[in-house]
Amino acid sequence: MTQKTMGQLRDSMELLHDMPKLRKRLEKEGYLFFRGLLDAEELLRIREDMLSIADEYGFVDRNAPLRDGRYSGQPFPESRKFETSPLYRRILELPSFNAFGRNPVLTLLYTGLLDAELVEHRRRIGRITFPQSFLNTTPPHQDHFYIKGTPDTYTSWIAAGDCPEEMGGLAVMPESNHLGFLRHEPMSGTGGHGIPHEKCDELGLPWLTADFRVGDLLLFHGMTLHKALDNRTADRLRVSLEYRYQRRKDAIDPSSMEYHMKGSFEGEGA
């Protein structure tokens, strides 16, 4: 399976100390990308914690270093979704994973961008994406479809480990935050909703991505169209984190202050 050629995300590190320009860029383009902003070693420790749990379920190749995230080849049960599995539930309970949502760099950055007191959502996401699992690739969508509350909710997408384009990562559609709320449809395979690729093509805007490195930060507005990319590698597990923030004074859906997928976890096993 191939992916269309995409443009490259624009690095905003040069504007880090010019908050008015950062706000203007975020409002116009609907995203900001910062190369090497976050503590790489802290993220690698979270990566190891997540992979250690995956190893207990037999998904990590023990002939390679844990940090490499080499896939053992053991199939994920076809009857299960990663997001409803006991493996995922255990990741969501990891202290290191949860603590990073209160990372001072993220808190300071969002406080400056939003110029307000913050709320960090409890619905954090720590995902392991299996190689060649194309049917489970998250389709194009706007986070507001799922998050509700204020549209001015911002997602931080963070690769916990280097993530070259062949491993997938994330792509955003710049300036799609100005298109309003788009119609989402049920999508086969993922069990969720999204916007079909052909309808995204009709919008006439490009997709942007990057060869993500540990320590990079991609953040985007709740109305910005984005999608996951296929993990095309043969044996690499992609590990990624998501944290969300908004102004405390704005509307918030109660589900945002609960575990992701609360009440949807399956029984024992993977």
C-alpha positions in Angstrom: 0.0 0.0 0.0 1.4 3.4 -0.9 0.6 6.9 0.3 0.3 10.0 -1.9 3.3 12.4 -1.8 2.7 15.0 0.9 4.1 18.3 1.7 6.2 19.0 4.8 5.1 20.6 8.0 6.5 24.0 8.7 8.7 24.2 11.8 7.7 27.1 14.1 10.7 26.9 16.5 12.0 30.2 15.3 8.8 31.9 16.6 8.9 30.2 20.0 9.6 33.5 21.8 7.2 35.6 19.7 3.8 34.6 21.0 1.8 37.1 18.9 3.2 35.6 15.7 2.7 32.0 16.9 -0.9 32.8 17.7 -1.4 34.4 14.2 0.2 31.3 12.5 -1.9 28.9 14.5 -5.1 30.8 13.8 -4.4 30.9 10.0 -3.0 27.5 9.4 -4.7 25.5 12.2 -1.5 23.8 13.4 2.0 24.4 14.8 5.0 22.1 14.5 8.0 22.3 16.8 11.1 20.3 16.0 12.9 19.0 19.1 10.9 21.0 21.7 10.2 18.3 24.2 12.5 16.2 26.4 13.5 13.2 24.3 14.7 11.0 27.2 11.4 11.5 29.1 9.5 10.4 26.0 11.7 7.4 25.5 11.0 6.3 29.1 7.3 6.5 28.4 7.9 4.5 25.2 9.7 1.8 27.2 6.9 1.7 29.8 4.3 1.2 27.0 6.4 -1.4 25.1 7.0 -3.3 28.3 3.3 -3.9 28.6 3.1 -4.9 24.9 5.9 -7.3 25.6 3.9 -9.0 28.3 1.3 -9.8 25.7 3.9 -11.2 23.3 4.0 -8.4 20.7 7.6 -7.3 21.1 10.6 -9.1 19.6 12.8 -10.0 22.6 15.9 -10.5 20.3 16.1 -6.7 19.9 16.4 -3.9 22.4 13.1 -2.9 23.9 13.4 0.7 22.8 13.6 -0.4 19.2 10.0 -1.5 19.3 10.5 -4.5 17.0 7.3 -6.4 16.4 7.3 -10.1 17.3 4.9 -11.0 14.5 2.3 -12.3 16.9 -1.1 -11.3 15.4 -3.4 -9.0 17.3 -6.6 -11.0 17.8 -8.9 -10.2 14.9 -11.9 -10.1 17.3 -10.4 -7.2 19.2 -9.7 -3.5 18.6 -6.5 -2.1 20.2 -8.5 0.8 21.8 -10.8 -1.6 23.7 -8.2 -4.2 24.7 -6.8 -4.8 28.2 -3.4 -3.9 26.8 -4.7 -0.4 26.0 -6.4 -0.1 29.3 -3.1 -0.8 31.1 -1.3 1.8 29.0 -3.9 4.4 30.0 -3.1 3.7 33.6 0.7 4.2 33.3 1.9 7.0 35.7 4.6 8.1 33.3 2.2 8.4 30.4 -0.4 10.4 32.4 2.2 12.7 34.1 3.4 14.0 30.7 0.1 15.7 30.2 1.2 18.1 32.9 4.6 18.7 31.3 5.6 22.3 32.0 6.7 23.0 28.4 3.3 22.0 27.1 1.6 24.0 29.9 3.6 27.1 29.3 3.2 26.9 25.5 -0.6 26.5 25.7 -1.0 29.1 28.4 0.7 31.6 26.0 -1.1 30.5 22.9 -4.6 30.6 24.5 -3.8 33.5 26.9 -6.0 31.9 29.5 -6.1 29.5 32.4 -6.0 25.9 31.0 -7.8 22.6 31.4 -6.0 19.5 30.3 -8.4 16.8 29.2 -8.3 13.5 31.2 -9.0 11.6 27.9 -5.4 11.0 27.0 -4.4 8.6 24.3 -1.3 6.4 24.2 -1.4 4.3 21.0 0.8 1.5 19.7 0.2 1.0 15.9 1.1 -2.4 14.4 2.9 -2.7 11.1 0.8 -3.4 8.0 -2.4 -2.8 10.0 -3.9 -0.7 7.2 -7.5 -1.4 8.0 -7.1 0.2 11.4 -5.4 3.4 10.2 -7.4 6.3 11.6 -9.2 8.1 8.7 -9.4 11.8 8.1 -11.5 13.6 10.7 -11.9 16.7 12.9 -11.4 16.1 16.6 -14.5 18.2 17.4 -16.7 15.3 16.1 -15.5 13.1 19.0 -14.5 15.7 21.6 -17.5 18.0 21.4 -17.5 20.9 23.9 -15.7 23.9 22.6 -14.2 23.8 19.0 -11.2 25.6 20.5 -9.7 22.4 21.9 -6.1 21.7 20.9 -4.5 18.3 20.4 -0.8 17.6 21.0 0.4 14.7 18.9 3.8 13.4 20.0 5.8 10.5 18.6 7.3 8.6 21.5 10.3 7.5 19.4 11.6 8.4 16.0 8.8 8.0 13.4 9.9 8.3 9.8 7.1 8.6 7.2 7.1 4.9 6.4 6.1 4.3 10.0 3.0 6.5 9.5 2.8 9.3 11.9 0.2 12.0 11.4 -0.8 14.4 8.6 -2.8 17.6 8.9 -4.6 19.7 6.2 -3.5 23.4 6.7 -6.2 26.0 6.9 -9.0 23.4 7.1 -9.8 24.9 10.5 -11.7 27.6 8.5 -14.0 25.2 6.6 -16.5 24.8 9.5 -17.7 21.5 10.8 -17.6 18.8 8.0 -19.9 15.9 7.7 -18.4 12.7 9.1 -19.5 9.3 7.9 -19.1 5.7 9.3 -15.8 4.2 8.1 -15.3 0.5 7.5 -12.5 -1.2 9.3 -11.9 1.4 12.0 -15.4 1.2 13.5 -15.4 5.0 13.8 -16.4 8.0 11.7 -14.4 10.1 9.3 -14.4 12.0 6.0 -13.7 9.9 2.9 -10.4 10.6 1.1 -12.2 11.5 -2.1 -14.2 14.2 -0.3 -10.9 15.5 1.3 -9.4 15.7 -2.2 -12.3 17.9 -3.3 -11.4 20.5 -0.7 -8.3 21.4 -2.7 -5.9 21.7 0.2 -2.7 19.8 0.7 -1.8 17.2 3.3 1.4 17.9 5.4 3.5 15.5 7.4 7.1 15.0 8.5 9.7 12.4 9.4 9.0 12.8 13.1 11.8 12.5 15.7 11.4 12.0 19.4 11.0 15.4 21.0 8.9 16.9 18.2 5.5 18.4 18.9 2.6 18.7 16.5 -0.4 20.6 17.8 -3.7 21.5 16.0 -7.1 23.0 16.4 -10.2 20.9 17.0 -11.6 21.8 13.6 -8.3 21.0 11.7 -8.7 18.0 9.4 -6.1 15.4 10.1 -5.4 11.7 9.7 -3.1 8.9 10.6 -0.8 7.4 8.0 -0.2 3.7 7.4 2.6 2.0 9.2 4.2 0.4 6.1 7.2 -1.1 7.9 7.6 -4.9 8.2 8.4 -5.0 11.9 8.3 -1.7 13.7 5.7 -0.7 16.3 4.8 3.0 16.2 4.3 4.5 19.6 2.5 7.9 19.9 0.9 10.1 22.6 -2.0 12.5 22.5 -2.9 15.2 25.1 -5.6 17.9 24.7 -6.0 21.4 26.2 -8.6 24.1 26.2 -9.4 27.3 28.1 -11.0 26.6 31.4 -13.8 29.1 30.8 -15.0 27.3 27.6 -17.5 24.5 27.3 -16.3 21.0 27.9 -18.0 17.7 27.4 -17.9 15.5 30.5 -16.4 12.6 28.5 -13.2 14.6 28.1 -12.6 14.3 31.8 -12.8 10.5 31.7 -10.5 7.7 30.5 -10.5 7.3 26.8 -12.9 4.5 25.8 -14.2 4.3 29.4 -16.7 1.4 29.6 -15.6 -0.1 26.3 -12.8 -2.4 27.4 -13.0 -6.1 26.7 -12.1 -9.0 28.9 -8.8 -10.6 29.5 -6.3 -11.3 26.7 -4.5 -8.8 24.4 
